[in-house]
Amino acid sequence: MQISRVWVYAIGVIGLLMLISGVVYIVTSNNSQRLSRIIPAMPTNLAVDSSATSIKIRWTEPSKNAKVFVIFRNGSDVAYVSGSHNTFTDTDLRPATQYDYSVIAVNLAGQSQISSLSTKTLNPPITVTIFAVGVHENGQEGVGIFNAQYGNVDAAVFVTDDKTNYKTRLPSKGYYELRENDQTSTGVTVFTTAEVGDNLSIAVIGNEHNGNGLENFLADIAGWATNEEIVGFPWSLLTGSAGADDALGDMYKQLAGLGDHPMGNYVAQWNVDNNWGVGTYSDIGCTRPDGQVGLRLWIQITCPVYDYANESTNATSIDGR
């Protein structure tokens, strides 16, 4: 990277006027004139502070005679900083992305050697909300006088970002009483984090109950147990590779209230390549074992970094449902 000599000489021609970011700096002291005849030393001690969308670079200039610092990002100059400053903040960056920076000190005598570093922006904050639950087929194919119209529906929700796992039951107690092709608003936040992991996975398992005493008892247990944060949840249980954890899997199924009429399930996974799934997913149909659509879901994944209203509304499912 070479700063143009024409640019450096032009500074001398106009009487040591330096135009940096719209501010004119005038060198007047004899000491500054003497120092300007010495090529500045290479900036040292480069360090960064990062967020999901910005990187702040700091450096030290040993010779104290730089008139301007030129900042390069990925090989292109992005800023000219006054020699009296030693920081630069680069904004509007993409989360979870590596950037290469170089800093060069310049005065009338020439430019320093290049000082470089590579760094990465952080992963962004993510919130997952299930804002409605519904059914197409409610599991009440004429079963009983009192259950012929309404189905007692609940859902177990599992979310992981490879760092923390959450398990939530919807509703927290009791059931949603739903007719066929019915839906109800929920507005429940099932996952939130200030810095999401590299992957975001969600699984929802629906079920309909006839309301016997054992199921109600399990539902009460689930209302207590599933609202606790579970660190180290065996995610393989939901992807068909439980192995020796079958017994634990059965316990989770019981706590979720499964065992009467399965209403279908939904499993999806996202990462940085598709913005962690940020967007609104409306009326997701979950297929029951008999091929009918049972549970229906409305999910929203939000992040202040992305405009979720304009993101894709089609989830990438890893189980085909």
N, C-alpha and C positions, 0 to 999 in steps of 0.2 A: 504494500500500500504506500503510495508516494503522493504527498501533498504537492500540488502544482507550484513550481518555482515562480511562475508568472503571478500566481495569487500572492505569494510571499513578497515578491518585489513590489507589487502594487501597493502594499501597505507602506513601504518606505517612500514611494513616490508621493503619496498623499500626506506625508508628514506624520507618519506613525499613528494614523487614525485606524482604529480597528472596529469594524462593524460586526457585532456578534449578537445574533438573535434580536436585531432591531435596536440594540443599545450601542452607542459610540463610546469607546474607551480611548482617552488621549494620554499617551505616555509622555511625561514632562520631566521627571527627575533624572539627574545625571546618572544615578545608580542604575535606574531602569535601562538607560541607554547603554551603559557598559555591559550589563547582564545580557542584553539582547544580542550582543555580538558572540555569545557562547551558545552552541546548540544545547537545548534542554536535555536533561537526563530522562531516561525511560520512566514512565509512571510505574510505581510499585504498589504492593499490598492491595491488589484488586480484590474487592469483596462485594457481595450482593445481598440484598434483602428482596425476597420474592413474594408475590401473591399469585392468585390465579390469572390475573390479567396485566400485571406490571412487574418490572424488575428495576430496582434501584442499584446503581453501580457506584462504588466509592473507590478512591485511589489516593496515593501519596505522590507528590512531585518533589523529589529530593533537591533538585537544583534551584527551585523557587524562581525560575526565570521564564516560564512558559507564558506566552501571551494568549494562547488559545489551546484548548484540547479538542481534538476531533474524535468523535465516537462513531465506530462502525458496528453495524449489526449484520451478521451473515454476509460480510464482504462489502456492504454498501454504507456510505456515510449517512448517518441519521441525525447528527446534532453537532453543533459547534458551541463549546462551553468556555466561558471566560477563564483566563488563567488564574483568576482570584478564587475560583470555585473548584471543588474536587468531588462533586457528585453529579449524577445524571439519572433521571427516572424515565424509563421507557414504558409507555402505556399502550392500551388497546391491543394487548397481546393475546394469543390463544392459550387457553389452559393446557397443562400437561405437555408442553412443547419445549424442545431444546432450542436455545439460541446461542450463537457464538458472537462474542463482543471483543473489540479491540479498541485501545485508547492510545492516541499519539499526541505528544506535546509539541507545540510549534511556536517559534518566534522568528525574528527577522533573519537569524543565522541559519535556520533550517528546521528540521523535524527530528524528534527523538526516535529511538528504536520502538518497535511495536510491543505493547503489553496486552496480552489476550487472556480470555477465560471463556469457558462454556458453562452454561447454567440452564435450569429448567423452571418454567412456571409451575405453580402448584395445581393440584386437582381442585375443582370448584366445589362450592357447597351444593348439596342436592336435598330436595324434599320430595317424598312420595306420598300422595294423597289418594285414597279411594273415595271419590265424591258421590258415588251412587252404586247400588247393588240391585239387581233384578233377576227375574227368571223368564224363560220362555215356556218350558215345560216344568211345572212345579213339583213333580213327583207324586201328585195326588190323582192317580188314574182311577178315581171312584173308590178310594180306600176309606170306608167308614162314612157315617152320616156327617160327623163334625169336621172331617178333614177333606171333604170332597171339593171344596172351593179354595181354601187357603192351605198353602204349604208352610210348615215351620222350617225356615231356611237359616243356616248360618254358614260362615266361611272362616277357614284358618288361613292367615296370611303370613308368609315367611319372606323376609327381605334380608339380603346380605350384600356387603360391598367388599368382601374378602378381608375386612378388618373387624367388623362387628355385625352380628346377626340379631334380628328382631323377629319376634313371633307375636302376632296379635290375633284375637278372635273378634269377628264381626257378627252380631253385636257383642259387646263385652259381657252381657248377660241376656238370657232368654233367646228369642229368635226373631227374625223378620217374618211376619205373616204376609205372604204374597200370593195373589191369584196368578193364574197363567198370564204371561205377557205383562206382568206388573213390575214396577220398580219403586225404590225408595231412596231418598237422599241420605247420605251418611256423613260426608265431610270429615272423614277420619284420617289424620296423618299417621301413616304406618311406618315411616322412616324419615329421619332428618339427620344431617351431618354437616359440619363446617368444612370438611375436606373429604370428599368421597374417595374410596379406594379405586383401584384400577379397573374393577368390574362392578357392575350393579346387576343383581339377579333378584327376581321376584317370583314367588309361587303362591297361587291361591287355590285352595281346595274347598269345594262347596259340598254341602250335604243337606238333605231334607229329613225331618224327623216326624214320627207319628206321635211323639210326646210321651213315651212311657217313663216310668219313674227313674230307671237307670240312666236314660238319656238326659233327663233333666238334671240328675245328680252330676253327670259328667260335664254338662254345660256349666254348672255352677263352679266346678273345679277349673274348667277352662277359663272362665271369667277371671279367676285369680291368677292362674299359672301363666296364661299366654300374654298378659300385660307386663310381664317382667322381661327385662333385657336378658337375652341368653347369649353369652359369649362362648364361642366354640361349637355352635350348633352343627351337627353332622349333615352338611348340605347334601352329601351323597345319597341320603335317604330319599331325596326328592328327585333324583336323576336315575333311579333304577339300578344303583350299584351298592345296595346297603350291606351285603355280605354278612359279617358277624353281628352287625347292628340291628338285625331284624327285630329283636325283642324291644329295643329302644324305639324303633320305628313304630311298632304296634302301640307303644305307650303314647307316642305323640299323636297317632291317629285317634286314639281314644280321647285324649285331651282336646283334640280338635272337634270331637263330636261325630267322628265318622263311624259308619257301621250300619246305617239304615238304608237310605236311598242316595247314592252318590249323585251329585249334581254337576260333575265335571270339574276339570282343573285347568289352570292356566300357568304356564312357566315361560319366562322370557329373560333374556340376558343382553346387556349393553356394555359398551366401554367408550373410551375416548373417541374412537373412530366414528361413532354415531351419537356423540354428545351425551353419553350416558342415558340415552332414551328420552331426553327432555322433549316434552310434548304432551298432547292430550289424546288419550285413547278412549274412544267412545263406543259403547255397546259391544264389548268383546264377548263373543259367544263361546262358552265352555261346553265341550261335547261330553255327554254322559256315555257310559259303557254301551248303551243300546243305540248310540248314534244320534240321539236327540240332543238339541241344545238345551241345557238346563240352566246353570248359573250364567248371569250376564254381569259384566263389570264396566265401570267407568273410572279410569285411572288418569291421574295427572302427575307428571314428573316436572318439577320446576327448579329453576336455577337463575339467580340474578345475572349471571354472565351471558346467558343465551336468551333470545326472544322465543320462549317456548310456544307462543301462539302461532309462530310461523314454522315450527319444526314439524317433522313427519309425524303422522298420526297412525302409523302402522308399526306394531311391535315386531321384533324378531323373536319368534318363539323357538325354544330348543326342544319342545316335545310335540310340535305340530298342531297344538290346540290353541 
